[in-house]
Amino acid sequence: MKRIEACAELERFQRGRLDPARFTHREHVRMAYEMLRRYDFPESALRYSNGLRRLCAREGRPEKFHQTVTLAFLSLIAERLAAGAPQDFAAFAAANPDLLERGALERWYSPQRLSSTAARGTFVLPDPH
């Protein structure tokens, strides 16, 4: 995707103007990638969380937003970018296929922890080992 198109799509995401039915997990990762390429982590976390909240509200399901999953995935993507950012999302996705799996957080979080009310509403740390 061209950089200009990615910028326009990122803007639509932040405004909650994307079609929630077409916003797959891969698209979640792609928007996080694009966000982190433009902003530092704290700014990305705020913008990304707000964009997802708007999409959930547009879908009529504000309760679908999950703060821990959002920030944990954003953290993983940021860490991978810090290790060496490919020039585009296709290269990033090819180098990090585990991030395209919805269950990628299972290495750190139990299903019980992620399904908790606390995890949905605020960021919770991974399960202690």
Secondary structure as UniProt FT lines:
FT   HELIX           3..14
FT   TURN            15..16
FT   HELIX           20..22
FT   HELIX           25..38
FT   HELIX           41..58
FT   TURN            59..60
FT   HELIX           62..64
FT   HELIX           67..82
FT   HELIX           89..95
FT   HELIX           97..100
FT   HELIX           102..107
FT   HELIX           111..114
FT   HELIX           117..121
//
